[in-house]
Amino acid sequence: MKKIIFTGGSGKFGTIFKKLNAHKKNIFYPSSKTFDVTNLKKMEKIIKEIKPKFIIHSAAVSRPMSLHEKKIEKSINTNIIGTSNIVNLCNKYKIKLIYFSTNYVYPSKIGNYKEHHPLLPFNNYAWSKLGGECAVQMLKNSLVLRICMTEKPFAYKYAYTNLKTNFMFHENLAKVFFKLINKTGVINIGGPVQSVYNFARKNNKNIKKKILKKTKNSLPLNSTMNIGKFKKIS
């Protein structure tokens, strides 16, 4: 069995992934302190010990979104420089890298974005993830997953009726993940296009409707992706 290092094992997706793959003894989940993406020497020591063939890089600074506006150094150091450090080590030790990005790297105006479409992040979080992508794209043996997913059950009491998305639950990706691991390039990952309200209502009939008012810092109304490539694989 080829050894795998999974970053972000204590995160929301990582927790689900670890649970569903508890029987796999070839996956290692070092803590963020042990496998510190801002510390190249520390990571290299772990890589020499484990000798992985894959690194699944899901660890990142994400929520709250405002953090990326207020503390850009944390966002840059972890999401951009930290990812670049991993890319350098993957290149040095011939390791396949799978990088978790976001659908927010697209312009989020007209929707139905395909993998080759131009990119234009709408906030600092998305810029930080695209910054990581830039390094990953330089590594030929890599896979970028532009993901739109959320936790189950849906975390809010209300959902927007005018916000279109490709939401899928963490479990849905975790169950098909290993169908993707040998792919390279970029793949959009998500569920069918629908409003957040329609998505949430399938699991909670009591969810309340809400309209998202457009402001300077609000979420884009249409960040949907074309997931045809993902559907063929999964």
Residue pairs with C-beta under 8 A, 6 or more apart in sequence:
1 24
1 25
1 26
2 26
2 52
2 53
2 54
3 26
3 27
3 28
3 50
3 51
3 52
3 53
3 54
4 26
4 27
4 28
4 52
4 53
4 54
4 55
4 56
5 28
5 30
5 35
5 46
5 47
5 50
5 52
5 54
5 55
5 56
6 14
6 17
6 18
6 27
6 28
6 29
6 55
6 56
6 58
7 30
7 32
7 35
7 37
7 55
7 56
7 57
7 58
7 59
7 86
8 14
8 32
8 57
8 58
8 59
8 60
8 100
9 15
9 17
9 18
9 29
9 30
9 31
10 29
10 31
10 32
11 58
11 59
12 151
12 170
13 58
13 100
13 149
13 170
13 173
13 174
14 29
14 58
14 59
16 170
16 171
16 174
17 58
17 170
17 174
17 177
18 27
18 29
20 171
20 174
20 175
21 27
21 174
28 50
28 52
30 46
32 59
34 42
34 46
35 42
35 43
35 46
36 42
36 43
37 43
37 59
37 78
37 82
37 83
37 85
37 86
38 77
38 78
38 81
38 82
38 85
39 85
40 85
40 88
40 89
43 85
43 86
43 89
44 89
47 89
47 93
47 95
52 95
53 95
53 96
54 95
54 96
54 97
54 98
54 181
55 86
55 90
55 95
55 96
55 97
55 98
56 98
56 100
56 181
57 83
57 86
57 97
57 98
57 99
57 100
58 100
59 78
59 82
60 78
60 79
60 100
60 128
60 129
60 132
61 67
61 68
61 74
61 75
61 78
61 79
61 128
62 125
65 123
65 124
65 125
67 74
67 75
68 75
68 123
68 124
68 125
68 127
68 128
69 123
69 124
72 124
75 124
75 125
75 128
76 128
76 131
78 128
79 128
79 129
79 131
79 132
80 128
80 131
80 132
80 135
82 132
83 99
83 131
83 132
83 135
83 136
84 132
84 135
86 97
87 97
87 135
87 136
87 138
87 139
87 142
89 95
90 96
90 97
90 139
90 141
90 142
91 139
94 141
95 141
96 141
96 142
96 143
96 181
97 136
97 139
97 141
97 142
97 143
98 142
98 143
98 145
98 180
98 181
99 132
99 133
99 136
99 142
99 143
99 144
99 145
100 145
100 147
101 129
101 130
101 132
101 133
101 144
101 145
101 146
101 147
102 125
102 126
102 129
102 146
102 147
102 148
103 113
103 146
103 147
103 148
103 165
103 166
103 188
103 190
103 223
103 224
103 225
104 121
104 122
104 123
104 125
104 126
104 129
104 220
104 223
105 119
105 120
105 121
105 126
105 129
105 130
105 133
105 146
106 113
106 117
106 119
106 120
106 146
106 223
106 225
107 113
107 118
107 119
107 120
107 122
108 122
108 220
108 221
108 222
108 223
109 220
109 222
110 222
111 164
111 193
111 222
111 223
111 224
111 225
112 193
112 224
112 225
112 226
113 188
113 224
113 225
113 226
114 188
114 225
114 226
114 228
115 146
115 185
115 186
115 187
115 188
115 229
119 130
121 127
121 129
121 130
122 220
123 217
133 144
136 142
136 144
137 144
140 184
141 184
142 184
143 180
143 181
143 183
143 184
143 185
143 186
143 187
144 185
144 186
144 187
145 180
145 186
145 187
145 189
146 186
146 187
146 188
146 189
146 225
147 173
147 189
147 190
148 165
148 166
148 167
148 168
148 189
148 190
148 191
148 223
148 225
149 167
149 168
149 169
149 170
149 172
149 173
149 189
149 190
150 167
150 168
150 169
150 170
151 169
151 170
152 169
152 170
152 171
152 203
153 203
153 204
154 199
154 200
154 203
154 204
154 207
156 200
157 207
157 208
158 207
158 208
158 209
158 210
159 195
159 196
159 197
159 199
159 200
159 201
159 207
159 208
159 209
159 210
160 195
160 196
160 197
160 210
160 211
160 212
161 195
161 196
161 197
161 209
161 210
161 211
162 195
162 211
162 212
162 221
163 195
163 196
163 212
163 219
163 221
163 222
164 193
164 194
164 195
164 196
164 221
164 222
164 223
164 224
165 190
165 193
165 194
165 195
165 196
165 199
165 223
165 224
166 188
166 190
166 191
166 192
166 193
166 223
166 224
166 225
166 227
167 190
167 191
167 194
167 196
167 199
168 189
168 190
168 191
172 191
173 189
176 233
176 234
179 233
179 234
180 187
180 233
180 234
183 233
187 229
187 230
187 233
188 225
188 226
188 227
188 229
188 230
189 227
189 230
190 225
190 227
190 230
191 199
191 227
193 224
197 207
197 209
197 210
200 207
201 207
212 218
212 219
212 221
214 221
